[in-house]
Amino acid sequence: MDMGRESRWEKDAMTVEIVFALVTAALLAAVVFAAAFALALALGISGSAEKVVLAVGGLLAVTAGVWRLVRVLLRFNEQRRMGR
């Protein structure tokens, strides 16, 4: 019927996968930042050293979140192209 166009099921699957990727990326970023925050608290770091640890933790959290988002969406795209 509509050759080359995505069916409703494919659009729904894509939407679910995007939401899954966003949620898991946000959770991973939160866990990484919480680990950096816990490290700063556990070591009793204060002042500029604490700011550096939290900044590095934030950078690592963003990096981990983006990595997770891209990884999940690329994996979904590969599986979709293979017909799974």
C-alpha positions in Angstrom: 0.0 0.0 0.0 2.3 2.8 1.2 5.7 1.4 0.1 8.6 3.2 1.7 6.6 4.7 4.5 6.6 3.5 8.1 3.6 1.8 9.5 1.9 2.9 12.7 3.6 0.1 14.6 7.0 1.2 13.4 6.4 4.8 14.4 5.2 3.6 17.8 8.2 1.4 18.3 10.5 4.3 17.3 8.7 6.6 19.9 9.1 4.0 22.6 12.7 3.5 21.8 13.4 7.3 21.9 11.7 7.6 25.3 13.6 4.6 26.6 16.9 6.1 25.4 16.1 9.5 27.0 15.0 8.0 30.3 18.0 5.6 30.6 20.4 8.4 29.6 19.0 10.7 32.2 19.2 8.0 34.9 22.8 7.1 34.0 23.8 10.8 34.1 22.1 11.1 37.5 23.9 8.1 38.9 27.3 9.3 37.6 26.8 12.8 39.1 25.5 11.3 42.4 28.7 9.2 42.5 30.8 12.4 42.1 28.7 14.2 44.8 29.0 11.2 47.2 32.8 11.2 46.6 33.0 14.8 47.5 31.0 14.3 50.6 32.8 11.1 51.7 36.2 12.7 51.3 35.2 15.9 53.0 36.3 18.0 50.2 35.3 21.7 50.4 36.1 24.9 48.6 37.5 25.0 45.1 38.4 21.3 45.2 34.7 20.5 45.7 33.7 22.7 42.8 36.3 20.9 40.6 35.0 17.4 41.6 31.4 18.4 41.0 32.3 20.0 37.6 34.2 16.9 36.5 31.3 14.8 37.8 28.9 16.9 35.8 31.0 16.6 32.7 31.2 12.9 33.1 27.5 12.7 33.7 26.7 14.6 30.5 29.2 12.5 28.5 27.7 9.2 29.9 24.2 10.3 29.2 24.9 11.3 25.6 26.9 8.1 25.1 23.9 6.1 26.3 21.4 8.0 24.2 23.5 7.6 21.0 24.2 3.9 21.7 20.6 3.0 22.2 19.3 4.8 19.2 22.1 3.4 16.9 21.4 -0.1 18.1 17.7 0.4 17.4 18.4 1.8 13.9 20.6 -1.3 13.1 18.0 -3.7 14.3 15.3 -1.8 12.3 17.3 -2.0 9.2 17.9 -5.7 9.7 14.2 -6.2 10.0 14.1 -7.3 13.6 
